[in-house]
C-alpha cells in the first residue's frame, strides 16, 4: 500500500515538498549554533507528515514535535539491549520479579507515548482539508473499514505510525553522521560543493538562486558521499553489538549448504561487512571515491558475488520499503546545504566509532559542534527570498 507514496511516481510527487522543507532548513541553520541538530529534527518530520497526514508538523499541535521526539527516545531506549534485561538470551530472567515488572512498566509507558503521538496523524487524515494528493493515513482509514480487513483503531495507528517512524529515524541519523563526515573531511566537502553548483547552474539556478527542480540523479559524487557514510558508520550496527536488526525465519531453508531451521534468529554483521579489509581499501577512512570506481565500493580484483552496496536497509523480501525515499530526501537536503554553506568544525571532532558515537539502537555520533557558514556574500538575503517561495509551495501542497 505504501509503495505508491515512497517509490516510483510517488517520489516525484514528494520532491517539491522535500525541496521546500530543505529550503526552510537552510534559513534555520543560519546562526543556529549548538542548536543545528534540533532544526534537522524538525526538518526530518516535514515531508513524512505531509504525505502521511496531508499537513505540516505544526498543524498536529503546538508541542507535538517535542512529544514525538520524546516518544522516539523512549522507544529506542526500550529497544537498546544495554538498557534492559536480555530475556531473549536468558529466559529465566523473566521470573526475577523486579526485572520483569520494570520491563513491563517501560513497555506500557512506551506504547502509550507512541500511540499518543501517532493519533494526531490519523486524526489529520480524517479532516476535510484537500492537500495536493490524498494522504496515506486517509487511504488506510478507508481500507480499514473493509470487512475483509477489519483493522482496529490501534492496529491502524501502529501500521501508519510505524511507517512514519521508519521514514524519520534513518534519515535524521544519517544527516547527523554525514554532517560530521563532511566537516571532518573538507576536501570531500569541496568536491561535493563543486558538483552541486555545476548541476544547479545547468538546472537554471545560480550562486544566489535555486533551480525549480533539482537533478539529484546528476550528482554521482554526492551519492557516493551518502553511500560512504552508510558504509563508514552503518546505521543499525549497534543493535546486539555489530549486527543489524534481527529477523526470524518462517520456514526451514538451506543457504550455501547450511540448513537454517524455522524460528531461527538471523542477523547481518553490518559492521564487519562494511569494514572488511579484504574487500575495501582502507575501510576505516571516509573515502567516497571508492563508489565512483566500483558500484559496491570494492577494491580491484575483489569478488563481488552476492554483494550489494550497503546493508543499512536489510536484504531480501524484508528490505526496507523506504530506501528510495531516504536517498531522495537526503540528496535534496545535502545538495541545498552544500550550495548554501561551508560546514566547519567548531571544535575538534571525534569520529572514532568507539569514543565518538553513542552505543544505542541506531548508530549516531555524539553531540558535536559545527558552524554552517554562508559561502558567499548575499547568501543570507538569497535564502530569505527562497524561503518565501518555499513557504508558498508548502501552503499549496497542504491545500491552504
Secondary structure, DSSP 8 states (H G I E B T S, - for coil): -THHHHSTHHHHHHHHHHHHHHHHHHHHHTT-GGGHHHHHHHHHHHHHHHHHHSS-GGGG-TTHHHHHHHHHHHHHHHH-GGGS--TTT-GGGGGSHHHHHHHHHHHHHHHHHHHHHHHHHHHHHTS----SS--HHHHHHHHHTSTTT---HHHHHHHHHHHHHHHHHHHHHHHHHHHHHHHH-HHHHHHHHHHHHHHHHHTT--SSS--SS--GGG-HHHHHHHHHHHHHT-TTTTBTTTB---EE-SS-EEETTEEE-TT-EE---HHHHHT-TTTSTTTTS--THHHHH-TT---TT---TT--S--TT--GGGS-TTHHHHHHHHHHHHHHHHHHEEEEESS-----TTTSEE-SSS-EE----EEEEESSTTHHHHHHHHHHHHHHHHHHHHT-
